[in-house]
Amino acid sequence: MEQFIELLSQVNTFELIRTISWGLAGAISFYFSIGNARVWTSISIGFFLIFLGQAYAINPWVNYYKLSAFHNIVGTVAIVVITHGFLEYYVFCRTFEISGKKVVVYLFSLLILVAGGAFLLVNPTPSPNTIRNFKIVENAIWVFLSIMNLELIRKIYVAIKDSPISKGFIAFGIVFFLVFLWRGSELYLQIFQWDKDWQDIIAVMTDEVSDIDNFAGRVQVSVLVNKYAGFLSSLSVGGTFIYIYRLLK
């Protein structure tokens, strides 16, 4: 407990608030998945997993590299499950058919996470550079699938635009626009090696010189976009599920 309190005292206040916001959004989405139709299960569970992926900020054991990498795996699984959920919803709104049970979605998501954990256990402890590679892969998948989800949301909205719940998908569109900015800005920094992780790596492990000072303006803008888009994403997720819950009643 003392270790956890000490960690909280070291965490950036904004980072802590963002993590708490994702926690609230995750709790709302998980509760939503329990109380509503099967068609919402994958979407809701995916958003809950985002919180688990973001919880590294308050994890007292995050300095263990394998556990740090596991947070990235959870984050990747989250967006894959969400995208699968929107695909299911699109098929449902075209055919009015949905297969499987809620418990299957829960168990399948859990099995994927267990498989990811097993992958880390049987492989060598990742280095800081390997952890950074995990983050790059995670962000690349998020950016690609966020664009895909925006298109799926557009198609779902067109298919159900006469339904009261269609407004909820406009809200989901806002969510994924913010998510795209959040993950895309971080990926941009990583691609050009302007991210903090890379700066820390070259400061300790190599003699490489960064060109980050030559592009200070765009780096600062990208950092701010990443910071605030991530926070607004968490707020918009919780707000969207509350809004859809009210529309369904």
C-alpha positions as CSV (number, residue, x, y, z in Angstrom):
1,M,0.0,0.0,0.0
2,E,2.8,2.4,0.9
3,Q,4.5,1.6,-2.4
4,F,1.2,2.4,-4.3
5,I,0.8,5.7,-2.4
6,E,4.5,6.6,-3.2
7,L,3.8,5.9,-6.8
8,L,0.8,8.1,-6.9
9,S,2.8,11.0,-5.5
10,Q,5.3,10.6,-8.4
11,V,2.7,10.4,-11.1
12,N,2.0,13.5,-13.1
13,T,-1.3,15.0,-11.9
14,F,-2.8,15.3,-15.4
15,E,-1.7,11.7,-16.1
16,L,-3.4,10.5,-12.9
17,I,-6.6,12.4,-13.8
18,R,-6.7,10.9,-17.3
19,T,-6.2,7.4,-15.9
20,I,-9.1,8.0,-13.4
21,S,-11.2,9.3,-16.2
22,W,-10.5,6.1,-18.2
23,G,-11.3,4.1,-15.1
24,L,-14.8,5.8,-14.9
25,A,-15.3,5.3,-18.6
26,G,-14.3,1.6,-18.3
27,A,-16.7,1.1,-15.4
28,I,-19.5,2.7,-17.3
29,S,-18.9,0.7,-20.4
30,F,-18.6,-2.6,-18.5
31,Y,-21.8,-1.9,-16.6
32,F,-23.4,-1.1,-20.0
33,S,-22.3,-4.4,-21.4
34,I,-24.0,-6.3,-18.6
35,G,-27.3,-4.6,-18.8
36,N,-27.9,-4.4,-22.5
37,A,-28.2,-6.6,-25.6
38,R,-25.5,-9.0,-26.8
39,V,-24.8,-6.7,-29.8
40,W,-23.2,-4.2,-27.5
41,T,-20.9,-6.6,-25.6
42,S,-17.7,-6.5,-27.7
43,I,-17.8,-2.7,-28.0
44,S,-18.3,-2.2,-24.3
45,I,-15.7,-4.7,-23.2
46,G,-13.2,-3.2,-25.6
47,F,-13.6,0.2,-24.0
48,F,-13.2,-1.3,-20.5
49,L,-10.0,-2.9,-21.7
50,I,-8.7,0.5,-22.6
51,F,-8.7,1.5,-19.0
52,L,-6.6,-1.7,-18.1
53,G,-4.2,-0.7,-20.9
54,Q,-3.9,2.9,-19.5
55,A,-3.6,1.8,-15.9
56,Y,0.2,1.5,-16.1
57,A,0.3,5.1,-14.7
58,I,-0.9,3.8,-11.3
59,N,0.6,0.3,-11.5
60,P,3.2,-0.1,-8.7
61,W,5.0,-2.9,-10.6
62,V,5.1,-1.2,-14.0
63,N,8.9,-1.0,-13.8
64,Y,8.9,-4.7,-14.5
65,Y,9.3,-4.6,-18.3
66,K,7.2,-7.7,-19.0
67,L,4.3,-6.1,-17.1
68,S,4.8,-2.8,-18.9
69,A,4.7,-4.7,-22.2
70,F,1.5,-6.5,-21.1
71,H,-0.3,-3.1,-20.7
72,N,0.5,-2.5,-24.4
73,I,-0.9,-5.9,-25.3
74,V,-4.1,-5.1,-23.4
75,G,-4.4,-1.8,-25.2
76,T,-4.0,-3.5,-28.6
77,V,-6.6,-6.2,-27.7
78,A,-8.9,-3.4,-26.7
79,I,-9.1,-1.7,-30.1
80,V,-9.3,-5.1,-31.9
81,V,-12.3,-6.1,-29.7
82,I,-14.0,-2.7,-30.2
83,T,-13.6,-3.0,-34.0
84,H,-15.0,-6.5,-33.9
85,G,-17.9,-5.1,-32.0
86,F,-18.6,-2.4,-34.6
87,L,-18.4,-5.0,-37.4
88,E,-20.9,-7.1,-35.5
89,Y,-23.2,-4.1,-35.0
90,Y,-23.0,-3.3,-38.7
91,V,-23.9,-6.8,-39.7
92,F,-26.7,-6.8,-37.1
93,C,-28.3,-3.5,-38.4
94,R,-28.3,-5.0,-41.9
95,T,-29.5,-8.5,-41.1
96,F,-31.0,-8.2,-37.5
97,E,-29.0,-11.3,-36.6
98,I,-26.3,-11.7,-34.0
99,S,-24.6,-14.9,-32.9
100,G,-22.9,-16.0,-29.7
101,K,-23.4,-15.3,-26.1
102,K,-22.0,-12.6,-23.8
103,V,-20.0,-15.0,-21.8
104,V,-18.3,-16.2,-25.0
105,V,-17.1,-12.6,-25.6
106,Y,-15.8,-12.3,-22.1
107,L,-14.0,-15.6,-22.2
108,F,-12.5,-15.0,-25.6
109,S,-11.2,-11.6,-24.6
110,L,-9.7,-13.2,-21.4
111,L,-8.1,-16.0,-23.4
112,I,-6.4,-13.5,-25.8
113,L,-5.0,-11.7,-22.8
114,V,-3.8,-14.9,-21.3
115,A,-2.1,-15.8,-24.6
116,G,-0.4,-12.4,-24.7
117,G,0.8,-12.9,-21.1
118,A,2.1,-16.4,-22.0
119,F,4.0,-14.9,-25.0
120,L,5.8,-12.5,-22.7
121,L,6.6,-15.2,-20.1
122,V,8.3,-17.5,-22.5
123,N,10.3,-14.8,-24.2
124,P,13.3,-12.8,-22.8
125,T,12.6,-9.7,-20.7
126,P,12.1,-6.9,-23.2
127,S,14.6,-4.0,-23.2
128,P,13.5,-0.3,-23.1
129,N,13.8,-0.2,-26.9
130,T,11.7,-3.3,-27.2
131,I,9.0,-1.8,-24.9
132,R,9.1,1.3,-27.2
133,N,8.6,-1.1,-30.2
134,F,5.5,-2.5,-28.4
135,K,4.1,1.0,-28.1
136,I,4.7,1.8,-31.7
137,V,2.9,-1.4,-32.9
138,E,0.1,-0.6,-30.5
139,N,-0.3,3.0,-31.7
140,A,-0.1,1.9,-35.4
141,I,-2.9,-0.6,-34.9
142,W,-4.9,2.0,-33.0
143,V,-4.5,4.6,-35.8
144,F,-5.5,2.2,-38.6
145,L,-8.5,0.7,-36.7
146,S,-9.7,4.1,-35.6
147,I,-10.0,5.1,-39.2
148,M,-11.8,1.8,-40.0
149,N,-14.1,2.4,-37.0
150,L,-15.0,5.9,-38.2
151,E,-16.1,4.4,-41.6
152,L,-18.0,1.6,-39.8
153,I,-19.7,4.2,-37.6
154,R,-20.7,6.2,-40.7
155,K,-22.2,3.1,-42.4
156,I,-24.1,2.2,-39.2
157,Y,-25.4,5.7,-38.9
158,V,-26.6,5.7,-42.5
159,A,-28.3,2.3,-41.9
160,I,-30.2,3.4,-38.7
161,K,-30.4,7.1,-39.2
162,D,-34.2,7.0,-38.6
163,S,-33.7,5.3,-35.3
164,P,-33.4,7.4,-32.1
165,I,-30.2,5.6,-31.2
166,S,-28.5,6.9,-34.4
167,K,-27.4,10.0,-32.5
168,G,-25.4,7.8,-30.2
169,F,-23.2,6.8,-33.2
170,I,-22.6,10.5,-34.0
171,A,-21.1,10.6,-30.4
172,F,-19.0,7.5,-31.2
173,G,-17.7,9.3,-34.3
174,I,-16.5,12.1,-32.0
175,V,-14.9,9.5,-29.7
176,F,-12.9,8.0,-32.5
177,F,-11.9,11.3,-34.0
178,L,-10.4,12.2,-30.6
179,V,-8.8,8.7,-30.3
180,F,-7.3,9.1,-33.8
181,L,-5.7,12.5,-32.6
182,W,-4.6,10.9,-29.3
183,R,-2.9,7.9,-30.8
184,G,-1.9,9.5,-34.1
185,S,0.0,12.3,-32.4
186,E,2.0,9.9,-30.3
187,L,2.8,7.7,-33.3
188,Y,4.0,10.8,-35.2
189,L,6.4,11.5,-32.4
190,Q,7.6,7.9,-32.4
191,I,8.1,7.6,-36.1
192,F,10.4,10.7,-36.1
193,Q,12.1,9.6,-32.8
194,W,10.9,12.7,-31.0
195,D,9.1,10.8,-28.2
196,K,10.3,10.8,-24.6
197,D,11.1,7.1,-24.6
198,W,13.6,7.5,-27.5
199,Q,15.1,10.6,-25.9
200,D,15.7,8.6,-22.7
201,I,17.2,5.7,-24.6
202,I,19.7,7.7,-26.6
203,A,20.7,9.7,-23.5
204,V,21.7,6.5,-21.7
205,M,22.5,3.8,-24.3
206,T,23.8,5.5,-27.4
207,D,25.9,8.4,-28.7
208,E,23.2,9.3,-31.2
209,V,22.2,13.0,-31.4
210,S,18.5,13.9,-31.8
211,D,17.2,16.6,-34.1
212,I,14.3,17.3,-31.7
213,D,15.5,20.8,-31.1
214,N,15.2,21.7,-34.8
215,F,11.5,20.8,-34.7
216,A,10.5,22.1,-31.2
217,G,7.3,23.7,-32.4
218,R,5.7,20.7,-34.0
219,V,6.9,18.4,-31.2
220,Q,5.2,20.7,-28.6
221,V,2.0,20.8,-30.6
222,S,2.0,17.0,-31.0
223,V,2.6,16.5,-27.2
224,L,-0.3,18.9,-26.4
225,V,-2.6,17.1,-28.9
226,N,-1.7,13.7,-27.4
227,K,-2.2,15.0,-23.8
228,Y,-5.6,16.7,-24.3
229,A,-7.1,14.4,-27.0
230,G,-6.4,11.4,-24.7
231,F,-8.1,13.1,-21.8
232,L,-11.1,14.2,-23.9
233,S,-11.3,10.7,-25.4
234,S,-11.9,9.2,-21.9
235,L,-14.6,11.8,-21.1
236,S,-16.3,11.3,-24.4
237,V,-16.4,7.5,-24.0
238,G,-18.2,7.7,-20.6
239,G,-20.5,10.4,-21.9
240,T,-21.4,8.4,-25.0
241,F,-22.3,5.3,-23.1
242,I,-24.5,7.3,-20.7
243,Y,-26.1,9.0,-23.6
244,I,-26.8,5.7,-25.5
245,Y,-28.1,4.2,-22.2
246,R,-30.7,7.0,-22.0
247,L,-31.6,6.6,-25.7
248,L,-32.2,2.9,-25.2
249,K,-34.6,3.5,-22.3
